Structures are given as structure tokens and as C-alpha cells.
Amino acid sequence: MRGAFRSGTGRRLIDFKDGLSNTFLVGEKQVPQGKEGIGAWDCSIYDGGNYQCSARGAGMVHPLTTDLGNMDIGFGSRHLGVVNFVFADGHVQAIRATISPAILELLANRQDGQVIPDF
């Protein structure tokens, strides 16, 4: 996937071909209930030992969740039905957890060239 970050490489604003307002920069992480503070599940502090601490998936394989029992290492939250994201232009937006995984995947890709439908 062509997300905002990749281990060991930098990104310039010009690298966001889909536009800064159409690309996720960071989002809330999914931490299953009972896994708070536990290594790769919570990643409260990035220690370099768990790549999952700096990489979360979003899209068809990793839809958003607000389910406390979901064991996916993706984006999620404990808010009622939404997950918060910071976009590359700096705005923050609550995204419904029921967003189409296909649209979610478009928002997670910085240079796919696809038009993002209303969500």
C-alpha cells in the first residue's frame, strides 16, 4: 500500500498525489479489550521492536472497528461508532466505523489517483 509513512523513508508533501485533504496521515489504533499496555497490541511507546507500532492497515482487509473484542491490528477506537483521523492537510475528522472498506482504502492511499466518493 502507498500510505503516508514507510519505515526508513521520508515523504514530501508533493508525494501525496491524491491531495493532502484526501489522505490519512495518522489515526486511532485498535487495542482489543484486555490488551492495553501489552507490546505489539497497544504500542503505547514505539520501541523499534514491533513494526506494528508504526503501521496499521486500513481498507478491504482491515476495516475500521469500534468492537472491543476485535483482534485486528488496524484502526479503531472506543468511541461510539467513529474513529478519528488526522489528514495530511492537518484537519481532524471522525470517520464512521461503517465506512465502505473500499473508500477507506482510497483514503489510506496517498497516490492511487482515484476520486474519493462522499463518505
C-alpha positions, -999 to +999 in steps of 0.1 A: +000+000+000+011+035-006+004+051+027+017+082+044+046+065+060+070+037+053+098+025+076+131+040+067+119+065+042+106+101+043+077+116+024+074+151+010+041+169+006+045+166-032+044+128-027+007+130-017-006+129-053-042+124-042-041+157-022-034+163+014-071+166+023-078+132+008-051+112+026-049+098+061-018+108+080-025+091+114-055+076+131-066+060+163-054+024+168-074-006+177-065-021+211-086-051+220-101-052+254-076-068+279-046-060+256-040-025+270-003-019+276+008-051+261+036-049+235+025-050+198-012-048+208-010-014+224+023+001+213+020+030+237+056+037+231+073+028+199+104+008+209+116-003+175+109-039+183+074-041+169+068-028+134+030-029+141+036+001+164+041+024+135+020+006+109-018+000+108-038-012+079-069+004+065-091-009+037-106-041+024-085-063+046-086-040+076-119-022+080-125+002+109-138-011+142-153+000+174-157-036+186-137-040+219-132-077+211-118-073+175-083-087+174-073-070+141-042-047+142-059-019+123-075+014+131-103+015+157-115+033+187-137+031+218-158+060+206-194+053+197-193+043+160-164+066+149-127+065+145-107+098+145-081+105+118-057+134+111-054+140+074-022+151+057-035+187+055-038+188+093-076+186+096-091+160+120-122+141+111-143+114+128-149+087+103-179+064+107-168+028+116-193+016+090-175+034+061-171+013+030-138-006+032-132+004-005-135+041+004-113+036+034-087+021+012-088+051-011-082+074+019-053+054+031-035+055-003-016+087-010-012+082-047-038+059-063-053+087-084-089+076-077-117+100-070-129+096-034-167+093-032-186+111-004-184+093+029 
